[in-house]
Amino acid sequence: MLSAKQERQSGRQYYVNDRGDRLPSVSTILNATRSQQQRDALANWKERVGIEEAARISGTASRRGTGTHKHVQRYLQGEAIICPDGIKPYWDSIKPVIRSIDAVRLIEGTVFHHDLGYAGKVDCVASYDGIACLCEWKTADRPKHSLEHLHDYPLQVVAYWGAVHQTYQDYGLDLNHALLAIAIPNLPAEVFWFDLETINHYWQQWEERVATFWRRQGGR
């Protein structure tokens, strides 16, 4: 697994590898290149619920997401741990999916895509029901129902997929699928399966977002 450190600058996250390469995170690029419609929707939501309530909701969502990720990671690493009460509804939701995961190749691994200029931390590369894939875990309060309601999540998935391929291109890694599992309290996790055609569809959109980011930065 690659070693890399994280840095924050002006609210943006970067990854720096052993060679000193410093690249923006996937989330930094997505946040910086949101459409005006996305920005307006976020601003309207904050205005509707209030700044303090919006901050509370966002903080709660961030903590539950981090807690669920950590528990999944420990489970896949074979650690015997007790699930905290705060994330138990999300763990109960996603547990059947996690139990179908085997042949784990990478957990919480940092990956770089030097050609496009970005980096990120991958949740998992493993096999799901016997099919090798990149896996991404999310949490939500209610079902999303379709990829169209996932905002930038699909772009995040394919961004990691592309970076895994470039980072481990010398290892003969051949991933033609990706999995996005969303844990929902009191419901089975939603599972979105990306075949190669779906990956390529969102990859084109991701390339455009990265290009927009670097164009606004004045190039690399």
Buried (B, 14 or more C-beta within 10 A) or exposed (E): EBEBEEEEEEEBBBBBBEEEBBBBBBBBBBBBBBEEEBEEEEEEEBEEEEEEEBEEBEEEEEEBBEBBBBBBBBBBEEEEEEBEEEBBBBBBBBBEBBEBBEEBBBBBBBBBBBEBBBBBBBBBBBBBEEEBBBBBBBBBEEEBEEBEEBBBBBBBBBBBBBBBBEBBEEEEBEBEBBBBBBBBBEBBBBBBBBEEEBBEBBBEEBBEBBEEBBEEEEEE
